[in-house]
């Protein structure tokens, strides 16, 4: 099987944002005698490559231990691994687990051809995840992933979910996970290269903004600016960003609450409506450090805001 070569410049923009926070939905058994509940978050990411689209339908995600299986998700999700989105994490029973299992019931990839065009290879010609009007050029083989599932070994052989938040990065390397079958140009095979990495306990970051008491807000579209027209933007060390609108927290404080973040240093900034210039104290961009299992608060005061004529 021939592996795909990488062209990072072509896919870097989508790969930088390719994270999916998958929520744990229900609890069955585990092989631990510990009590209580905790949270586990799975960050699914990928490395860049020549694939223009890698769409999969994940019907179930399980945590497997010697004492049983915990179903994390059993509502099918169809998503492009190159442009994933965020959702929230739920509770999972505390315990020790050795393996993740992804049940993948369908998929297609769109790959670049030598002439500059693209071709689609799918697990089935009538796969429900195909775009409307798609022409399937050949088969995408998925050996038993819809039955026995895709198994992912956890860091150091197992992971323990206690009463706190746990976050795992599941790296689905798209560039190495799909290959053309040797001697059969019309067939591709899905042979995932997947690695799970423990990112410690996740944390949170609350970004707050208040208005300086001496500041009279500028007028935009015949109405004074308000703090809920601003958004907070945080940037991680890998240059991935998250943006949330500020909401009224009471007592003149407007805030954005970023949850389930990997520990580390983040750059904090704000965006305003088009044409609005502003300053804050402290000035932005600023930095904030997220600590495992803790929520960090980063507070700013809006000191000036003007609208371009």
N, C-alpha and C positions, 0 to 999 in steps of 0.2 A: 504494500500500500504506500502510495506516495504522499508525504506530508505537504501541507500548504506552506509556501514561503510567507514571510511577514513583510508587510509594507506599513510601518507604523504611522507614517505621515498621512496615509489615506484614511485610517480608521481612528486616529487619536482622539478626534473630537467626540465621537460616540463612545469610545471605550472609557474616556475619563468620567463619563456620567453613568457608566453601566454598573449600577449597583441596585440590588433589589432586597429590601428588608422584608423577609417572609415571616409571617406570624405563626406561632404555635397555637393551635386551636383547641386541642383536647388532650386528655391524659388517660393512658392505660396503665401498664405496669412498668417497673424498672427493676434493676437488680441491686438496689440500695435499700438499706434500712433507715436512712435518714428521713426526717419528716419535714413538712412545710412545703411551700411552693416557691418557685423562682421564675425568672424569665430567661428564655434563650432567643437570641436574634441570629438569623443567618443572613450574612451579607454575600450575595452571589455576584461575582464579578468576572471579567474575562480580559484576556490580553488581545491586542489588536492583530489583525491578519488580513488576508485577501478576500474574506467572506463579506459580502455586502449585507446579508441578512442571515441570521441563524435563529429561526423561530422554533420553539419547542412547546409542547403541551405537557405540563407537569400535573398529573392527576392526584398524586399523594406524596407527602414527605413524612418519613418516619424516623424516630430515634430508636435504635435497637440495642438492647442490653441482654445479659444472660437471663434476667428475670422476666423478660417480656418486651413488648413494643409500645412506644408512645407515638400516637398519630399526631404529628404537628400540623398537617394540613391535608384535607381530603376534598377540598373544592377545587376542581380543575382550573388551572391558570395557563393561558397561552400568552407567551411573551417573546420578544426578540432579545436574545442574549446581548445584543450590541446596544440596546437602548432601553435599559430596565428602569423601573420606577419604584418608589418607596411606599410601604404600608407599615402598619404598626405590629408590634409583638404582643402576644397574649401569654397566659400562664401555661407552664408545663410542670409536671410532677418532678419534685427533687429526686435525684438519683444519679447513678453512674452509667454512662452509655459508651459503647465502643464503636458504633457505626451509624452513619446516616444512610438512608435509602430513598432515592428519588425514583418514582414510578413515572416514566416518560412514555406517553401513549401515542405520540405523533410528533412529527417534525418536518421542516423543510429548510434547505439552505439555498441561497442565491449566490452564485459565484461568478467572478469575472472571467470572460473568455479572452483569448489572445487578440481577437479583432476589436476588443473594446466593449462588446456587448456582454450580456449576462445570461446565465441559464439557471433554471430551478430544478432541484432534485428533491423529491418528497418521499416520505414513508409510504404514502398511498396517493394515487392520482386524485382521489376525492377527499384528501385530508382537509378537515374543517378549518384549519388554520391558514390555508392558502389564500392569498389575496384574490379579489374578484378578477376573473378573466385570466388567471395565471395559466401559462402553458408549461406543463411538466415535461422536462427533457429526459428524465431518467429516474431511477429508483435511488432512494436513500435507505440503506439497510440499518436497522436498529436491533441488534441481536438481544432478544429477550428483555429489553428494558421496560416493556409494558407489562411483563409478568413478574420476573424475579427482581426487576428494578436495578437501578444503577447504585452500586454500593460505594460509599466514600468512608474510608477509615479516618477516625478522629485523631487529633494530635496526641502523641505519646501513648497511643493505644486506646485511650478512653478520655471522656470528659465528665466531670462531676457538676451537676446542676444543683446548687444549694438554694438558699432563700433569697439570693441576690440576683442581679442581672448578669448574664453570660452572653458574650458575643463571639461568633465564629465567622471567619471569612472563608467562604467556599469559592475557590478560584477555578472557574470553568474556562480552560484555555481553548477558545474557539479555534485559534490558528493551528493547534495540534490535535484537535478532537474530531476533525472531519478529513477524510482522505479519499482519493479516487482509487477504485479497485484496479489493481494492475491488470492490464490486458482487457479491461472492460470499460471503455470510455463513457458508456451510458450509465454507470453505476458508481455511487459513492457509499461510504460506510461511516457510521457514527461510532467512534471508538473514543469515548471521552477521556481526556486527561484532566483529572479533577484533584484538587488538594484542599484540605481543610486546615486552617490555621487558627489557633487560639489567640484572640486579641484582648485577653483579660476580661474584666468586667467593663461594661460600657458605662458611660456617664451622660450628663446632660449639660446644656448651656442655655441660660436664659439671658437674652439681650434686652435691655430696658432703655427707654428714652423718655425724658421729661422735658418740658418747655421752660426755658429760663423765665423767671418772673418778670424781668424787664423787657422781654421780647414781645413785640407786636407782630403777629403773623402777617406775611404778605398775602395779597389777594390773587387767586388764580381762578379764572373763569367766573368772575364776579362774586366769588365766595372766599373767605379766609382759608388758608391752608390748615389742615388738621394733622395730628401726628399719625392717625391711622391711614394716611396716604403714603406713609413711608414704609419701607420693608427693610428687614435686617438680612444681611448676606454674610455667611461664614464660609471660609475657604480652608480646606485641610491641607496637610503637607504634600499630598499627591495632586494638588490643584483642583480637586473636585469641589464643587460648591453646592450649598443649599440656601434657598431663599424663602423666607416666611414674612408675610405681612404683619405689621405691628397691630395688636389688638388692645383694647382698653382693659387694663387690669385694676382700675379704680385709683382714686386719690391722685389723679394727674399722671399716672404711670401707664405707659404703653409698652408692650413687650411681645417678644417672639420666643417661644420655647422649643428648642431643638433637643430632641430626645434620641436615645440609643446611639450615641456617638462613641467612636473608638477613642480611648485616651490619647491625649497629645495636645499640641499647640495649634490653635486656629486663628486665622486672621478675621477680624470683625469689621464690617463696613455697613453702610446704609445706602439705599437707593431712594430717590424722590421722584415725583412726577416730572415729566419732560419739561425742561425750561427752568426748573427750580435749582438754585444754588444754595448751599447751606454749610454751616460749620457746627462742630460739636465740641464739647469739653468732656473728657479728653478728646483729642483730635482722632479722626479716623483716616486711614485704616489703623486699627489697634490690634493687639493680640490678647488672647485668652487661653488659659490652660485648662483642659478638661481632665479630671481625675477619675480613676476607676471607682465606680459605685457612688459618685457624688454629682451634685448639680452645682455648676459654677454660675454665678451671676455677674454680668458685665454691664455696668450702668453708664449712661451718657446723658448729657444735657444738650438740648438744641439751643445754640447761642445766637444763630443768625439764619435767616431764610429770605431769599429774594427771588423774584421772578424776572426773567429776561424780558426786556421790552419787545 
